[in-house]
């Protein structure tokens, strides 16, 4: 997936996650900044899930900022997918 612009999906609400995506130079790799209210219990699992989802979309060079408020794994994946598609300008939102 070719990322073009900064994008985000989600919210700061309880049981949700806000994910912000920013394209970086080719060869920079993945820069993941993760904050979570459940970091001690599920931080490693959440990070592994994010890497797996990025692998599924063939995203190698990206900056991902994740602010998790206890979202379930399917919610994290959905928010990440939406942010990636918005960044690639494949999806702009539900109203367009």
Secondary structure as the mmCIF struct_conf table of DSSP 4:
data_model
#
loop_
_struct_conf.conf_type_id
_struct_conf.id
_struct_conf.beg_label_comp_id
_struct_conf.beg_label_asym_id
_struct_conf.beg_label_seq_id
_struct_conf.end_label_comp_id
_struct_conf.end_label_asym_id
_struct_conf.end_label_seq_id
BEND BEND1 UNK A 5 UNK A 5
STRN STRN1 UNK A 7 UNK A 10
BEND BEND2 UNK A 12 UNK A 13
TURN_TY1_P TURN_TY1_P1 UNK A 14 UNK A 15
STRN STRN2 UNK A 17 UNK A 23
TURN_TY1_P TURN_TY1_P2 UNK A 26 UNK A 27
STRN STRN3 UNK A 30 UNK A 36
TURN_TY1_P TURN_TY1_P3 UNK A 37 UNK A 38
HELX_RH_AL_P HELX_RH_AL_P1 UNK A 39 UNK A 56
TURN_TY1_P TURN_TY1_P4 UNK A 57 UNK A 58
BEND BEND3 UNK A 61 UNK A 61
STRN STRN4 UNK A 62 UNK A 68
BEND BEND4 UNK A 69 UNK A 70
HELX_RH_AL_P HELX_RH_AL_P2 UNK A 73 UNK A 87
TURN_TY1_P TURN_TY1_P5 UNK A 88 UNK A 89
BEND BEND5 UNK A 90 UNK A 90
TURN_TY1_P TURN_TY1_P6 UNK A 94 UNK A 95
#
